Amino acid sequence: MDLLQPILIAIAALVGGLLAAGLLLRLLFPLPPLPVRPDSRALDGAGTRLGTVLGAAAAAHPGKSGVLLLPDGREAFAARAALARAATRSLDLQYYIWHGDVSGRLLLGEILAAADRGVRVRLLLDDNGTAGLDCELAALETHPAIEVRLFNPFVIRRVKALGYIMDFRRLNRRMHNKAFIADGSAAVIGGRNVGDEYFGASVDSQFEDLDLLGAGPVVAALSADFDRYWEAPSSYPLGAIVTRRASLEALRAELGAAAGAAVARDYGEAIVASVAAKAAEGAHLPFEWTGVTMFSDDPAKGEGAVAERDLLASRLAARVGVPDARLSLVSAYFVPGNEGCAALAGLAAQGLGVDVMTNALEATDVAAVHAGYARHRATLLEAGVRLWELKAAPGGRSRLRLGIGSGPSGGGRPVVVASGSSLHAKTFAVDGKRLFVGSFNFDPRSVALNTELGFLVESPAMAQGLHDAMEGGVAARAYRVRLDSNGRLQWVERTEAGERVHLKEPGTRWHQRALVGLLALLPFEWLL
């Protein structure tokens, strides 16, 4: 007791100091009142090149939307750039992260070029992911055709982390949506943010992800959803937060330099050959025309003002219902929580096939997230859930590339190959009938804190593609986690010489395992 008392006093003093510092910062740097914002609405594609071509295709499939999987990072970048080039009326862009690296600057260049042609650009960014871009964004907004807004902005710009001390409740809620909409006629949604690691341009690390290129009625629904985010009280005009002056001509020079990079030339070839460019030219695309439903959180979730029954997770679960036979779930950041664990365990206990794929500890980039998953691992296995943990390749954090479609060639069949990259996809398939692709991470943060977006696609081919991938190539590139007869964890690795069984988390050292074990004891799972 004598030792515990000074520790408790020190903790209380630290908490008190943080609260006092937060109050002081809030007084010195208050969030400005929301200014009057110009009213604007999504523009339809009537009379535009994209609207004419894709409208004719949609008319041939009444009530259906066209979707095409984009598992390849370079193709996903090219689709966005090609849509920007094809647009003649409007671009509505919504992202959680936009990096100022090569691919990020190339897309900024495409946006600026579109605006120069008279295309109206609305750029909505979550302010947690705009580090180092204040000058570039301020310069863009001096263009008469471009407007930029920041979702849940930070008042302190240089050291944004200080904002969490002064306004944690608000700033802990982020806009995680990702959407790229051209002329109200075509759109890309999915798991990818904007940055080199998402588009195959990073030398150090890459994220393998999954996007969808969409056309038809679901794009109109997405455009309407963009409008409600654009008009939300959490969306501040850039000028109300970022006051620094910036030169548009200086930005043009910077973006021109980025366009001269070697990777930019490679991207240029990909843009010309992309499916989006072919769509703008009127070429036939391997779209699957089917029922597609958009699911999106109300932007009021960014203020903590949405009832649980109205959250994306609740509405999506109600729509999908209870699987009849099979559930395959892929999530790089998988934290099921007690409720999610019970739901998955319940399905498996009823005899349903339940597969979950996430990153192994040796491959994850967020130890706390792995701890949030690891604490439920034994319970899931005991119930009969099959767990797959993607492993790092020799020599680095090289992991699996999971695709469930063959890119431009379509078909919805599995594509699983080795790649020097990290799993970042958020997708699931149910009963070989439906596939969900979006930004939802299957963790408490996606459920209750961040806003999310995704498409539920009625496609047996795409859904079965993910099921097949879990049965096929995944087993060769991931550890199958199981329990031995004494209830201890084992990691089974498939090698050329046969199965190899690991009794500890493979590819890790004792201090990494100890850290995860410690983190698993702490009560912050709701933040993950």
C-alpha positions as CSV (number, residue, x, y, z in Angstrom):
1,M,0.0,0.0,0.0
2,D,2.9,2.3,0.8
3,L,4.3,1.8,-2.7
4,L,0.9,2.1,-4.4
5,Q,0.0,5.5,-2.9
6,P,2.7,7.5,-4.6
7,I,2.0,5.8,-7.9
8,L,-1.7,6.8,-7.7
9,I,-0.7,10.3,-6.7
10,A,1.6,10.6,-9.7
11,I,-1.1,9.2,-12.1
12,A,-3.6,11.7,-10.7
13,A,-1.2,14.5,-11.1
14,L,-0.5,13.6,-14.7
15,V,-4.2,13.3,-15.6
16,G,-4.8,16.7,-13.8
17,G,-2.0,18.3,-15.7
18,L,-3.3,17.0,-19.1
19,L,-6.8,18.3,-18.3
20,A,-5.4,21.7,-17.3
21,A,-3.3,21.8,-20.5
22,G,-6.2,20.8,-22.6
23,L,-8.4,23.6,-21.1
24,L,-5.7,26.2,-21.6
25,L,-5.1,25.1,-25.3
26,R,-8.9,25.2,-25.9
27,L,-9.0,28.8,-24.6
28,L,-6.0,29.8,-26.7
29,F,-7.0,28.0,-29.9
30,P,-10.8,27.8,-30.0
31,L,-12.6,26.1,-33.0
32,P,-13.9,29.0,-35.0
33,P,-17.7,29.2,-35.6
34,L,-18.8,27.5,-38.8
35,P,-18.9,30.2,-41.5
36,V,-21.6,30.6,-44.1
37,R,-20.7,28.1,-46.9
38,P,-21.6,28.4,-50.5
39,D,-24.5,26.1,-51.3
40,S,-23.7,23.4,-53.9
41,R,-25.2,20.1,-55.0
42,A,-24.0,17.1,-56.9
43,L,-24.2,17.5,-60.7
44,D,-25.6,14.7,-62.9
45,G,-23.9,13.4,-65.9
46,A,-26.5,14.3,-68.5
47,G,-24.8,15.3,-71.7
48,T,-21.3,14.5,-70.5
49,R,-19.1,12.0,-72.2
50,L,-19.1,9.7,-69.2
51,G,-22.8,10.2,-68.6
52,T,-23.7,9.3,-72.2
53,V,-21.6,6.2,-72.4
54,L,-22.4,4.8,-69.0
55,G,-26.0,6.0,-69.1
56,A,-26.6,3.9,-72.2
57,A,-25.0,0.9,-70.6
58,A,-27.2,1.4,-67.5
59,A,-30.3,1.8,-69.6
60,A,-29.7,-1.7,-71.0
61,H,-29.8,-3.1,-67.4
62,P,-32.7,-1.4,-65.7
63,G,-32.4,-1.0,-62.0
64,K,-28.9,-2.6,-62.0
65,S,-25.6,-1.0,-61.2
66,G,-22.3,-1.9,-63.0
67,V,-19.3,-2.9,-60.8
68,L,-15.8,-4.0,-61.5
69,L,-13.2,-5.1,-58.9
70,L,-9.9,-3.2,-58.8
71,P,-7.5,-5.4,-56.8
72,D,-4.4,-4.0,-58.4
73,G,-3.0,-0.8,-56.9
74,R,-1.7,0.6,-60.1
75,E,-5.0,0.0,-61.9
76,A,-6.8,1.6,-59.0
77,F,-4.7,4.7,-59.3
78,A,-5.1,4.7,-63.1
79,A,-8.9,4.5,-62.7
80,R,-9.0,7.6,-60.6
81,A,-6.7,9.6,-62.8
82,A,-8.6,8.5,-66.0
83,L,-11.9,9.6,-64.4
84,A,-10.4,13.0,-63.6
85,R,-9.3,13.3,-67.2
86,A,-12.6,12.2,-68.6
87,A,-14.7,14.5,-66.4
88,T,-16.2,17.5,-68.1
89,R,-18.6,18.8,-65.4
90,S,-17.7,17.7,-61.8
91,L,-15.4,15.9,-59.5
92,D,-16.5,15.1,-55.9
93,L,-13.7,13.5,-53.9
94,Q,-13.8,12.3,-50.3
95,Y,-10.8,10.8,-48.5
96,Y,-9.5,9.9,-45.0
97,I,-5.8,10.2,-46.0
98,W,-4.2,12.2,-48.8
99,H,-0.4,12.1,-48.9
100,G,1.8,14.6,-50.5
101,D,4.0,12.0,-52.1
102,V,4.3,11.1,-55.8
103,S,0.9,9.5,-56.4
104,G,-0.8,12.1,-54.2
105,R,0.7,15.0,-56.1
106,L,0.0,13.3,-59.4
107,L,-3.7,13.1,-58.5
108,L,-3.6,16.7,-57.3
109,G,-2.2,17.6,-60.7
110,E,-5.1,15.7,-62.4
111,I,-7.6,17.6,-60.3
112,L,-6.0,21.0,-61.1
113,A,-6.0,20.1,-64.8
114,A,-9.7,19.2,-64.7
115,A,-10.4,22.5,-62.9
116,D,-8.5,24.4,-65.7
117,R,-10.9,22.8,-68.1
118,G,-13.9,24.2,-66.2
119,V,-14.7,21.1,-64.1
120,R,-16.1,21.9,-60.7
121,V,-14.1,20.2,-58.0
122,R,-15.2,19.6,-54.4
123,L,-12.5,18.0,-52.2
124,L,-13.5,16.8,-48.8
125,L,-10.7,15.5,-46.6
126,D,-10.6,14.2,-43.1
127,D,-8.1,16.6,-41.4
128,N,-6.3,13.8,-39.6
129,G,-4.9,12.7,-42.9
130,T,-3.7,16.0,-44.4
131,A,-0.3,16.3,-42.7
132,G,2.0,18.6,-44.6
133,L,-0.6,19.6,-47.2
134,D,-1.8,22.9,-45.9
135,C,0.1,25.0,-48.5
136,E,-0.9,22.8,-51.4
137,L,-4.6,22.8,-50.4
138,A,-4.6,26.5,-49.8
139,A,-3.1,27.0,-53.3
140,L,-5.7,24.7,-54.9
141,E,-8.5,26.6,-53.3
142,T,-7.4,29.9,-54.9
143,H,-8.6,28.3,-58.2
144,P,-12.2,29.5,-58.9
145,A,-13.3,26.0,-59.8
146,I,-12.0,24.2,-56.7
147,E,-13.4,24.2,-53.1
148,V,-11.8,22.3,-50.2
149,R,-13.4,21.4,-46.9
150,L,-11.9,19.7,-43.9
151,F,-13.8,17.2,-41.7
152,N,-13.5,17.6,-37.9
153,P,-10.5,20.0,-38.4
154,F,-7.6,20.6,-36.0
155,V,-7.1,24.2,-35.0
156,I,-3.4,23.7,-34.1
157,R,-1.8,23.0,-37.5
158,R,1.9,22.2,-36.8
159,V,1.6,19.8,-33.9
160,K,-1.9,18.3,-34.5
161,A,-1.5,15.8,-31.7
162,L,-2.0,18.6,-29.3
163,G,-5.6,18.9,-30.5
164,Y,-6.4,15.6,-28.9
165,I,-5.5,17.0,-25.5
166,M,-7.9,20.0,-26.0
167,D,-10.8,18.4,-27.8
168,F,-10.5,14.6,-27.6
169,R,-14.2,13.8,-27.9
170,R,-14.6,15.5,-31.2
171,L,-11.2,14.8,-32.8
172,N,-11.3,11.1,-31.9
173,R,-14.1,10.7,-34.4
174,R,-12.8,10.7,-38.0
175,M,-14.3,10.5,-41.5
176,H,-12.9,7.2,-42.9
177,N,-14.9,7.2,-46.2
178,K,-13.1,7.0,-49.5
179,A,-14.9,8.0,-52.8
180,F,-13.9,9.4,-56.2
181,I,-16.9,10.5,-58.2
182,A,-16.7,11.9,-61.8
183,D,-19.6,13.7,-63.5
184,G,-22.1,11.9,-61.2
185,S,-21.7,8.9,-63.5
186,A,-18.7,6.8,-62.4
187,A,-17.0,6.3,-59.1
188,V,-14.3,4.4,-57.3
189,I,-14.9,3.4,-53.7
190,G,-13.2,0.9,-51.4
191,G,-10.3,0.6,-48.9
192,R,-7.6,2.7,-50.6
193,N,-6.6,6.2,-49.4
194,V,-4.4,8.4,-51.6
195,G,-0.7,7.7,-51.3
196,D,2.2,5.7,-52.8
197,E,1.7,2.7,-50.5
198,Y,-1.8,2.3,-51.7
199,F,-1.0,2.5,-55.4
200,G,2.1,0.3,-55.7
201,A,4.6,3.2,-55.8
202,S,6.3,2.9,-52.5
203,V,9.7,1.2,-52.2
204,D,9.5,0.7,-48.5
205,S,6.0,-0.5,-47.9
206,Q,2.8,-1.2,-49.9
207,F,-0.8,-1.8,-49.0
208,E,-2.7,-4.4,-51.0
209,D,-6.3,-3.4,-51.0
210,L,-9.6,-3.7,-52.9
211,D,-11.6,-1.1,-54.7
212,L,-14.7,-1.1,-56.8
213,L,-15.3,0.9,-60.0
214,G,-19.1,1.6,-60.2
215,A,-21.6,3.0,-62.6
216,G,-25.4,3.3,-62.7
217,P,-27.9,4.0,-59.9
218,V,-25.5,3.4,-57.0
219,V,-23.3,6.3,-58.2
220,A,-26.4,8.6,-57.9
221,A,-26.8,7.4,-54.3
222,L,-23.1,8.0,-53.6
223,S,-23.3,11.5,-55.0
224,A,-26.3,12.3,-52.7
225,D,-24.3,10.9,-49.8
226,F,-21.4,13.1,-50.7
227,D,-23.7,16.1,-50.5
228,R,-24.8,15.4,-47.0
229,Y,-21.1,15.1,-45.9
230,W,-20.3,18.3,-47.8
231,E,-23.1,20.1,-45.9
232,A,-22.5,18.5,-42.5
233,P,-21.6,20.9,-39.6
234,S,-18.3,18.9,-39.2
235,S,-17.1,20.0,-42.7
236,Y,-15.3,23.3,-42.5
237,P,-14.2,25.4,-45.4
238,L,-10.4,25.2,-45.7
239,G,-10.0,29.0,-45.3
240,A,-11.6,29.0,-41.9
241,I,-8.9,26.7,-40.6
242,V,-5.8,27.2,-42.8
243,T,-4.9,30.9,-43.0
244,R,-1.5,30.8,-44.7
245,R,-1.2,32.3,-48.2
246,A,-0.1,30.0,-51.1
247,S,0.7,30.5,-54.7
248,L,-1.2,28.4,-57.3
249,E,1.6,29.0,-59.8
250,A,4.2,27.7,-57.4
251,L,2.0,24.6,-56.9
252,R,1.8,24.1,-60.6
253,A,5.5,24.0,-60.8
254,E,5.7,21.5,-57.9
255,L,3.1,19.2,-59.5
256,G,4.9,19.5,-62.8
257,A,8.1,18.2,-61.2
258,A,6.2,15.3,-59.7
259,A,4.9,14.4,-63.2
260,G,8.5,14.0,-64.3
261,A,9.3,11.2,-61.9
262,A,9.9,7.7,-63.3
263,V,6.9,6.2,-61.5
264,A,4.8,9.0,-63.0
265,R,5.7,7.8,-66.5
266,D,4.7,4.3,-65.6
267,Y,1.4,5.6,-64.2
268,G,0.8,7.5,-67.4
269,E,0.9,4.3,-69.4
270,A,-1.5,2.7,-66.9
271,I,-3.9,5.6,-67.1
272,V,-4.2,5.4,-70.9
273,A,-4.8,1.6,-70.7
274,S,-7.2,1.8,-67.7
275,V,-10.8,0.6,-67.7
276,A,-12.0,4.1,-66.8
277,A,-10.2,5.6,-69.9
278,K,-11.8,2.9,-72.1
279,A,-15.2,3.7,-70.5
280,A,-14.8,7.4,-71.5
281,E,-14.0,6.3,-75.0
282,G,-17.2,4.2,-75.2
283,A,-15.5,0.9,-75.1
284,H,-17.3,-2.1,-73.7
285,L,-16.3,-2.8,-70.1
286,P,-16.5,-6.1,-68.3
287,F,-18.9,-4.6,-65.7
288,E,-21.1,-7.0,-63.8
289,W,-24.6,-5.4,-63.8
290,T,-26.4,-6.4,-60.7
291,G,-28.0,-5.2,-57.5
292,V,-25.7,-2.9,-55.5
293,T,-26.6,-1.1,-52.3
294,M,-24.6,1.7,-50.8
295,F,-24.1,1.8,-47.1
296,S,-22.8,4.9,-45.4
297,D,-22.8,6.3,-41.9
298,D,-24.6,9.6,-41.2
299,P,-22.0,12.3,-41.0
300,A,-23.5,13.3,-37.6
301,K,-21.5,10.3,-36.3
302,G,-18.6,12.7,-36.4
303,E,-20.4,14.5,-33.6
304,G,-21.4,11.4,-31.7
305,A,-25.0,12.1,-32.6
306,V,-26.2,8.9,-34.3
307,A,-28.3,6.2,-32.6
308,E,-26.8,2.7,-32.6
309,R,-29.6,1.3,-34.7
310,D,-28.8,3.8,-37.5
311,L,-25.0,3.1,-37.7
312,L,-23.7,1.5,-40.9
313,A,-22.7,-1.6,-38.9
314,S,-26.3,-2.1,-37.6
315,R,-28.0,-1.4,-40.9
316,L,-25.6,-3.6,-42.9
317,A,-26.0,-6.5,-40.4
318,A,-29.8,-6.2,-40.7
319,R,-29.6,-6.3,-44.5
320,V,-27.3,-9.2,-44.7
321,G,-29.1,-11.2,-42.0
322,V,-27.8,-14.5,-40.6
323,P,-25.7,-16.4,-43.1
324,D,-27.0,-19.8,-44.1
325,A,-23.8,-21.7,-44.8
326,R,-20.6,-19.6,-45.2
327,L,-19.0,-16.3,-44.1
328,S,-15.5,-15.3,-45.4
329,L,-14.2,-12.1,-43.8
330,V,-11.0,-10.2,-44.6
331,S,-9.7,-7.4,-42.4
332,A,-6.2,-6.2,-41.8
333,Y,-7.3,-4.5,-38.6
334,F,-9.6,-7.1,-37.1
335,V,-10.8,-6.4,-33.5
336,P,-14.1,-8.2,-33.1
337,G,-14.7,-7.2,-29.5
338,N,-16.9,-9.3,-27.1
339,E,-20.0,-8.8,-29.2
340,G,-18.5,-9.6,-32.5
341,C,-16.6,-12.5,-31.1
342,A,-19.8,-13.9,-29.7
343,A,-21.6,-13.5,-33.1
344,L,-18.9,-15.2,-35.1
345,A,-18.5,-18.0,-32.5
346,G,-22.3,-18.5,-32.5
347,L,-22.3,-18.9,-36.3
348,A,-19.5,-21.4,-36.2
349,A,-21.1,-23.3,-33.3
350,Q,-24.1,-23.8,-35.5
351,G,-22.0,-25.5,-38.1
352,L,-21.5,-22.7,-40.6
353,G,-18.2,-22.3,-42.3
354,V,-16.6,-19.1,-40.9
355,D,-13.2,-18.0,-42.1
356,V,-11.4,-14.8,-40.9
357,M,-8.2,-13.5,-42.4
358,T,-6.0,-10.8,-40.8
359,N,-2.3,-10.0,-40.4
360,A,0.0,-12.1,-38.3
361,L,1.9,-10.3,-35.5
362,E,5.1,-10.5,-37.6
363,A,3.3,-8.6,-40.4
364,T,1.1,-6.1,-38.6
365,D,1.9,-2.4,-38.5
366,V,-0.2,-1.8,-35.4
367,A,0.6,-3.9,-32.3
368,A,-2.3,-2.5,-30.3
369,V,-4.8,-3.7,-33.0
370,H,-3.2,-7.2,-33.0
371,A,-3.6,-7.2,-29.2
372,G,-7.3,-6.4,-29.5
373,Y,-7.6,-9.4,-31.9
374,A,-5.4,-11.8,-30.0
375,R,-7.4,-11.6,-26.8
376,H,-10.3,-13.2,-28.6
377,R,-8.4,-15.7,-30.7
378,A,-8.8,-18.8,-28.4
379,T,-12.5,-18.2,-28.0
380,L,-13.0,-18.0,-31.8
381,L,-11.0,-21.1,-32.4
382,E,-12.8,-23.1,-29.7
383,A,-16.1,-22.3,-31.4
384,G,-14.8,-23.5,-34.8
385,V,-13.9,-20.3,-36.5
386,R,-11.0,-20.8,-38.9
387,L,-8.4,-18.1,-38.5
388,W,-5.8,-17.2,-41.1
389,E,-2.9,-14.9,-40.3
390,L,-1.0,-13.5,-43.2
391,K,2.8,-14.0,-42.8
392,A,5.7,-11.8,-43.7
393,A,7.8,-13.0,-46.6
394,P,11.6,-13.6,-46.0
395,G,13.6,-10.4,-45.8
396,G,10.9,-8.0,-44.7
397,R,7.2,-7.3,-44.1
398,S,6.2,-8.8,-47.4
399,R,2.7,-10.2,-47.3
400,L,-0.1,-11.5,-49.3
401,R,-1.8,-9.7,-52.1
402,L,-5.4,-10.8,-52.1
403,G,-7.6,-10.1,-55.1
404,I,-11.0,-11.6,-55.9
405,G,-11.2,-10.4,-59.4
406,S,-8.7,-10.4,-62.3
407,G,-8.7,-6.6,-62.8
408,P,-9.7,-5.4,-66.2
409,S,-10.4,-8.9,-67.5
410,G,-13.2,-9.4,-64.9
411,G,-14.6,-12.7,-64.0
412,G,-14.7,-12.4,-60.2
413,R,-12.3,-15.3,-59.7
414,P,-9.6,-15.5,-57.1
415,V,-6.2,-13.9,-57.6
416,V,-3.8,-14.6,-54.8
417,V,-0.1,-14.0,-55.3
418,A,2.9,-13.1,-53.3
419,S,3.7,-9.4,-53.0
420,G,6.0,-7.1,-50.9
421,S,3.0,-5.5,-49.3
422,S,0.6,-5.3,-46.3
423,L,-3.0,-6.4,-46.4
424,H,-5.3,-3.4,-46.1
425,A,-8.6,-4.8,-47.6
426,K,-11.9,-4.6,-45.9
427,T,-14.3,-7.1,-47.4
428,F,-16.5,-10.1,-46.7
429,A,-18.6,-12.6,-48.6
430,V,-21.8,-14.4,-47.5
431,D,-23.1,-17.7,-48.7
432,G,-21.5,-17.4,-52.2
433,K,-24.1,-14.7,-53.0
434,R,-23.0,-11.3,-51.7
435,L,-19.8,-9.4,-51.4
436,F,-19.2,-6.2,-49.4
437,V,-16.3,-3.9,-50.3
438,G,-15.6,-0.6,-48.5
439,S,-13.8,1.2,-45.7
440,F,-15.2,-0.7,-42.8
441,N,-12.4,-2.2,-40.7
442,F,-14.4,-4.7,-38.5
443,D,-13.3,-3.1,-35.3
444,P,-14.9,-0.9,-32.6
445,R,-13.6,2.3,-34.1
446,S,-15.4,1.6,-37.4
447,V,-18.5,0.5,-35.6
448,A,-18.9,3.4,-33.2
449,L,-16.4,6.2,-33.8
450,N,-15.4,6.7,-37.5
451,T,-17.8,7.2,-40.4
452,E,-17.6,4.5,-43.0
453,L,-18.7,3.7,-46.5
454,G,-19.2,0.6,-48.7
455,F,-21.1,-1.2,-51.4
456,L,-23.0,-4.5,-50.9
457,V,-22.9,-6.3,-54.2
458,E,-25.3,-9.1,-55.2
459,S,-22.8,-11.2,-57.1
460,P,-22.3,-15.0,-56.7
461,A,-19.2,-14.8,-58.9
462,M,-17.5,-12.2,-56.7
463,A,-18.6,-13.8,-53.4
464,Q,-17.5,-17.2,-54.5
465,G,-14.2,-15.7,-55.6
466,L,-13.5,-14.7,-52.0
467,H,-14.6,-18.0,-50.6
468,D,-12.3,-19.8,-53.1
469,A,-9.4,-17.6,-52.2
470,M,-9.8,-18.5,-48.5
471,E,-9.7,-22.2,-49.5
472,G,-6.9,-21.9,-52.0
473,G,-4.0,-19.5,-52.2
474,V,-4.5,-18.0,-48.8
475,A,-3.5,-21.3,-47.2
476,A,-0.1,-21.1,-48.9
477,R,0.6,-17.6,-47.8
478,A,-0.8,-17.5,-44.3
479,Y,-0.6,-19.3,-41.0
480,R,-3.6,-21.4,-40.1
481,V,-4.1,-20.9,-36.4
482,R,-5.4,-23.7,-34.3
483,L,-5.5,-25.1,-30.7
484,D,-3.7,-28.2,-29.6
485,S,-5.3,-30.9,-27.4
486,N,-4.3,-28.8,-24.3
487,G,-5.9,-25.6,-25.7
488,R,-2.6,-23.9,-26.6
489,L,-2.2,-21.9,-29.8
490,Q,-0.3,-23.3,-32.8
491,W,0.5,-21.7,-36.1
492,V,0.6,-24.1,-39.0
493,E,2.7,-23.0,-42.0
494,R,2.5,-24.8,-45.3
495,T,6.0,-25.2,-46.9
496,E,7.5,-27.1,-49.8
497,A,8.7,-29.7,-47.3
498,G,5.3,-30.1,-45.7
499,E,3.5,-28.6,-42.7
500,R,5.6,-26.7,-40.1
501,V,4.0,-26.1,-36.7
502,H,5.0,-23.0,-34.6
503,L,4.3,-23.0,-30.9
504,K,4.9,-19.3,-30.6
505,E,3.8,-16.4,-32.9
506,P,6.2,-17.0,-35.8
507,G,8.7,-14.4,-36.9
508,T,8.6,-12.5,-33.6
509,R,10.8,-11.9,-30.6
510,W,9.9,-12.3,-27.0
511,H,9.6,-8.5,-26.3
512,Q,7.1,-8.2,-29.2
513,R,5.0,-10.9,-27.8
514,A,5.3,-9.5,-24.3
515,L,4.2,-6.0,-25.6
516,V,1.1,-7.5,-27.2
517,G,0.3,-9.5,-24.1
518,L,0.5,-6.3,-22.0
519,L,-1.6,-4.3,-24.4
520,A,-4.2,-7.0,-24.4
521,L,-4.7,-6.4,-20.7
522,L,-5.4,-2.7,-21.0
523,P,-9.0,-1.4,-21.3
524,F,-8.7,0.5,-24.5
525,E,-10.3,-1.9,-27.0
526,W,-13.1,0.6,-27.7
527,L,-10.5,2.9,-29.2
528,L,-9.1,0.4,-31.7
